[in-house]
Amino acid sequence: MRKTRLLLLLFFGAALIWRPISLQAMDTEVDTIDELVSMFDESTCMDCHEEIHNQWAQSWHAQSVVSSLGSIHNFIEIGIKKEWETEVTKGHLLKCLDCHAPVINFASEKLAVEIADMIVTATKEKDTPAGEAAKKELAKLKVGCLSCHNLKALTVAPGWNGPREEGMIYGPHGEDAGDAHETLESIDMTRAAFCMQCHGIYTAADGETIQCNTLSGSYQNAYVAKGGSKTCQECHMDKGHYFPGGRDLDTVKQGIGFDVQINPYRHLPGQIKDVKDEKQWVPSAVVTVFIENRAGHRIPDG
């Protein structure tokens, strides 16, 4: 059964206007992407959080599937079909999409296989009508508001903070959101471990560990182990829900110290072109470049 929470807006004592923030039961499975999107309808979030929504819309979280089609395609075509010699299942696909689009947990087995086929089509048939149609449909899947503020809010230490409440919005401080929705505090959302669920070593339902990048490894083993204390959020949310990283010049400047020293000198005299028996001093320079890693992890990384 669909459960909803109502967003109430009162205008000078006039009529109440409501729109639902919709979250369905954990055991629900659907057969279309549109049904998946409607299960976790986030369109009402921007009514109160327009600035945050606009930041998020420019982030890679807002294109978490379509920006990674090549990698996911390779996992399907080379990893699953060629190396494992098996057909794609929902369990296989979740090894990528539980992070790239957590709503896939509520897809039926049939829909999960269809999504895998769309990913292959969008990659192999890029710039064709079929490929563009598949990409447009896949663009509906992303890391949205409720991916972090509900689905992943309590999964850093499963069971430790109790079960996820259907329809609940979790935040780092549990602020009172008034009539819009209830908000519970999830202290995990302030910690690096929250981001590391996906930006590091991911543990699949079958126990397999998957490491798509080494960010969390170098953060833990090189930065924290040597006394570093900043969290991912302190650097990567200084522009809010835009989540700036290596593609943002200001963030790169903060994370990398760069200094160049140039010492000019005169090299040995050399032959002047086209002038016989005449010499000239060759201008030369010694260039020394100093690069300092100020980030909390290795650079480059991804």
C-alpha positions as CSV (number, residue, x, y, z in Angstrom):
1,M,0.0,0.0,0.0
2,R,1.3,3.5,-0.9
3,K,2.1,5.6,2.1
4,T,2.3,9.4,1.8
5,R,3.2,12.3,3.9
6,L,1.5,15.6,3.2
7,L,3.1,18.9,2.5
8,L,0.8,21.6,3.9
9,L,1.0,25.2,2.9
10,L,-1.1,27.8,4.6
11,F,-1.7,31.2,3.0
12,F,-3.2,33.8,5.3
13,G,-5.7,31.4,6.7
14,A,-6.9,30.4,3.3
15,A,-7.4,26.8,2.0
16,L,-4.7,24.2,2.6
17,I,-2.9,23.0,-0.5
18,W,-1.1,19.6,-0.3
19,R,1.3,17.6,-2.4
20,P,2.6,14.2,-1.3
21,I,6.2,13.2,-0.6
22,S,5.7,9.5,-1.6
23,L,7.6,6.6,-0.3
24,Q,6.4,3.0,-0.7
25,A,7.0,-0.1,1.3
26,M,10.3,-2.0,1.1
27,D,8.7,-5.1,-0.3
28,T,7.2,-3.3,-3.3
29,E,8.6,-4.2,-6.8
30,V,7.6,-2.4,-9.9
31,D,7.9,-3.1,-13.7
32,T,8.6,0.4,-15.2
33,I,11.1,3.2,-14.6
34,D,8.3,5.7,-14.3
35,E,6.8,3.7,-11.4
36,L,10.2,3.6,-9.7
37,V,10.5,7.4,-10.0
38,S,7.0,8.0,-8.7
39,M,7.7,5.7,-5.7
40,F,10.3,8.2,-4.6
41,D,8.8,11.4,-5.9
42,E,11.2,14.2,-5.0
43,S,9.5,16.9,-7.1
44,T,8.0,18.5,-3.9
45,C,11.5,18.9,-2.3
46,M,12.3,22.0,-4.4
47,D,9.1,23.8,-3.1
48,C,11.0,24.5,0.1
49,H,14.6,23.7,-0.9
50,E,14.9,25.4,-4.3
51,E,18.5,26.6,-3.8
52,I,19.6,23.1,-2.7
53,H,17.7,21.5,-5.6
54,N,19.4,23.8,-8.1
55,Q,22.8,23.0,-6.7
56,W,22.1,19.2,-6.8
57,A,20.8,19.6,-10.4
58,Q,24.3,20.7,-11.5
59,S,26.0,17.9,-9.6
60,W,27.1,14.5,-10.9
61,H,24.6,12.9,-8.5
62,A,21.9,14.3,-10.8
63,Q,23.4,12.3,-13.7
64,S,24.9,9.3,-11.8
65,V,23.7,6.7,-14.3
66,V,24.1,8.5,-17.7
67,S,27.6,9.8,-16.7
68,S,28.8,6.3,-16.0
69,L,27.3,4.3,-18.9
70,G,30.6,3.2,-20.3
71,S,31.8,1.6,-17.0
72,I,28.5,0.0,-16.2
73,H,28.3,-1.3,-19.8
74,N,31.7,-2.9,-19.5
75,F,30.7,-4.6,-16.2
76,I,27.6,-6.0,-17.9
77,E,29.1,-7.1,-21.3
78,I,32.7,-8.0,-20.2
79,G,32.3,-8.8,-16.5
80,I,29.0,-10.6,-16.3
81,K,28.4,-12.0,-19.8
82,K,32.0,-12.7,-21.0
83,E,34.1,-13.5,-17.9
84,W,31.3,-14.9,-15.6
85,E,29.5,-16.5,-18.6
86,T,26.1,-15.8,-17.2
87,E,23.1,-13.7,-17.9
88,V,22.4,-10.4,-16.1
89,T,20.3,-10.5,-12.9
90,K,19.0,-7.8,-10.6
91,G,21.5,-8.9,-8.0
92,H,24.3,-8.4,-10.5
93,L,23.0,-5.0,-11.6
94,L,22.8,-3.8,-8.0
95,K,26.5,-4.1,-7.7
96,C,26.6,-0.9,-9.7
97,L,23.2,0.7,-9.3
98,D,22.7,0.3,-5.6
99,C,25.0,3.3,-5.5
100,H,24.3,4.9,-8.9
101,A,20.5,4.6,-8.5
102,P,19.4,3.1,-5.2
103,V,15.8,3.0,-6.3
104,I,16.7,-0.1,-8.4
105,N,16.2,-2.1,-5.1
106,F,12.5,-1.7,-5.8
107,A,12.6,-2.8,-9.5
108,S,11.3,-6.2,-10.4
109,E,13.7,-8.7,-11.9
110,K,12.2,-8.1,-15.3
111,L,12.7,-4.3,-15.1
112,A,16.3,-4.7,-13.8
113,V,17.2,-6.8,-16.9
114,E,15.5,-4.3,-19.1
115,I,17.5,-1.5,-17.5
116,A,20.7,-3.5,-18.2
117,D,19.7,-3.8,-21.8
118,M,19.1,-0.1,-22.0
119,I,22.6,0.6,-20.7
120,V,24.1,-1.6,-23.4
121,T,21.9,0.0,-26.1
122,A,22.7,3.6,-24.9
123,T,26.5,2.7,-25.1
124,K,26.7,0.6,-28.2
125,E,24.3,2.6,-30.2
126,K,25.3,6.1,-29.0
127,D,24.0,9.0,-31.2
128,T,21.4,6.7,-32.9
129,P,17.7,7.1,-32.2
130,A,17.6,3.9,-30.2
131,G,20.6,4.8,-28.2
132,E,19.3,8.3,-27.5
133,A,15.9,7.0,-26.4
134,A,17.6,4.5,-24.0
135,K,19.7,7.3,-22.6
136,K,16.7,9.5,-22.1
137,E,14.9,6.8,-20.1
138,L,18.0,6.0,-18.1
139,A,18.4,9.7,-17.2
140,K,15.4,9.4,-14.9
141,L,17.6,7.2,-12.6
142,K,19.9,9.1,-10.4
143,V,21.2,9.7,-6.8
144,G,18.3,11.9,-5.7
145,C,17.3,13.6,-2.5
146,L,15.8,10.5,-1.0
147,S,18.7,8.3,-2.0
148,C,20.7,10.0,0.8
149,H,18.0,11.4,3.0
150,N,16.1,8.1,3.3
151,L,17.5,5.0,1.5
152,K,21.1,5.3,2.6
153,A,20.6,7.4,5.7
154,L,21.0,4.5,8.2
155,T,23.1,2.0,6.2
156,V,26.6,2.9,7.4
157,A,26.1,0.4,10.3
158,P,23.1,-1.6,9.3
159,G,20.8,-2.3,12.3
160,W,22.8,-0.1,14.7
161,N,20.4,2.8,14.3
162,G,17.3,0.7,13.9
163,P,15.3,0.2,10.7
164,R,14.7,2.8,8.1
165,E,11.2,4.4,8.6
166,E,9.0,4.6,5.5
167,G,8.2,8.1,4.6
168,M,10.8,9.6,7.0
169,I,13.3,12.3,6.0
170,Y,16.7,12.0,7.7
171,G,19.0,14.9,8.1
172,P,22.4,15.5,9.7
173,H,20.8,17.6,12.5
174,G,17.2,16.5,12.5
175,E,15.8,20.1,12.0
176,D,12.1,20.7,12.4
177,A,10.7,21.0,8.9
178,G,7.4,22.3,10.1
179,D,4.4,20.9,8.2
180,A,6.3,19.7,5.2
181,H,7.6,16.5,6.7
182,E,9.0,14.9,9.8
183,T,12.8,14.9,10.1
184,L,14.9,12.6,12.2
185,E,18.6,13.0,12.9
186,S,21.1,10.7,11.3
187,I,24.5,11.5,12.8
188,D,26.0,9.2,10.2
189,M,25.3,11.8,7.5
190,T,28.0,14.1,9.1
191,R,30.7,11.4,8.9
192,A,33.0,10.4,6.1
193,A,31.8,6.8,6.4
194,F,28.5,8.0,5.0
195,C,30.1,9.0,1.7
196,M,32.4,6.0,1.7
197,Q,29.4,3.6,1.4
198,C,29.6,4.3,-2.3
199,H,32.8,6.3,-2.8
200,G,35.0,3.4,-1.7
201,I,34.7,-0.3,-1.0
202,Y,31.1,-1.4,-1.6
203,T,29.9,-4.7,-0.1
204,A,27.2,-6.4,-2.2
205,A,24.4,-8.5,-0.9
206,D,26.2,-11.7,-1.7
207,G,29.3,-10.5,0.3
208,E,31.4,-9.6,-2.7
209,T,33.4,-6.4,-2.1
210,I,33.8,-4.0,-5.0
211,Q,36.2,-1.1,-5.2
212,C,35.5,1.3,-8.0
213,N,38.0,3.8,-6.8
214,T,40.7,4.2,-4.1
215,L,39.5,7.4,-2.6
216,S,38.4,6.0,0.7
217,G,41.5,3.8,1.0
218,S,43.9,6.7,0.7
219,Y,41.7,8.8,2.9
220,Q,41.8,6.2,5.7
221,N,45.3,4.9,5.3
222,A,47.2,8.0,4.4
223,Y,45.2,11.0,5.6
224,V,43.3,9.9,8.8
225,A,46.2,7.5,9.8
226,K,48.5,10.5,9.8
227,G,46.3,12.6,11.9
228,G,44.0,14.2,9.4
229,S,40.6,15.0,10.8
230,K,38.5,16.6,8.1
231,T,35.5,14.7,6.7
232,C,34.5,14.4,3.1
233,Q,31.6,16.7,3.7
234,E,33.8,19.6,5.0
235,C,35.6,19.9,1.6
236,H,33.0,18.5,-0.8
237,M,30.0,20.3,0.5
238,D,31.5,23.8,0.9
239,K,29.3,24.6,-2.1
240,G,26.4,22.8,-0.8
241,H,24.7,20.0,-2.8
242,Y,26.8,20.8,-5.9
243,F,29.3,18.4,-4.4
244,P,32.4,20.0,-6.1
245,G,35.3,17.8,-6.9
246,G,38.1,17.5,-9.5
247,R,35.9,19.2,-12.1
248,D,35.6,22.4,-10.0
249,L,38.6,24.8,-10.3
250,D,38.1,26.3,-6.9
251,T,38.2,22.9,-5.2
252,V,41.3,21.9,-7.2
253,K,43.0,25.1,-6.1
254,Q,42.2,24.3,-2.5
255,G,43.4,20.7,-2.8
256,I,46.6,21.2,-4.7
257,G,49.5,23.6,-3.9
258,F,51.4,24.6,-7.0
259,D,54.6,26.6,-7.2
260,V,57.0,27.2,-10.1
261,Q,60.5,28.6,-9.9
262,I,62.3,29.6,-13.1
263,N,66.0,30.4,-13.2
264,P,67.2,31.8,-16.5
265,Y,70.8,31.3,-17.6
266,R,72.9,31.4,-20.8
267,H,73.7,28.1,-22.3
268,L,76.8,27.4,-24.4
269,P,77.0,29.4,-27.6
270,G,75.4,27.8,-30.6
271,Q,75.4,28.2,-34.3
272,I,73.2,31.0,-35.7
273,K,71.0,29.5,-38.3
274,D,72.1,30.3,-41.9
275,V,75.0,32.4,-40.7
276,K,78.3,30.6,-41.2
277,D,81.1,31.0,-38.6
278,E,79.0,33.1,-36.3
279,K,77.9,32.1,-32.8
280,Q,75.3,33.3,-30.3
281,W,74.4,32.5,-26.7
282,V,71.4,30.2,-26.4
283,P,68.9,31.4,-23.8
284,S,67.9,28.6,-21.4
285,A,66.2,28.2,-18.1
286,V,65.9,25.7,-15.2
287,V,62.2,25.2,-14.3
288,T,61.4,23.6,-10.9
289,V,57.8,22.7,-10.2
290,F,56.6,22.0,-6.7
291,I,53.2,20.3,-6.3
292,E,51.7,19.8,-2.8
293,N,48.7,17.5,-2.1
294,R,46.5,19.4,0.4
295,A,43.5,17.0,-0.1
296,G,42.5,14.2,2.2
297,H,43.2,11.6,-0.4
298,R,45.6,10.8,-3.2
299,I,45.5,13.0,-6.3
300,P,44.6,12.1,-9.0
301,D,41.9,9.7,-8.1
302,G,38.3,9.0,-9.0
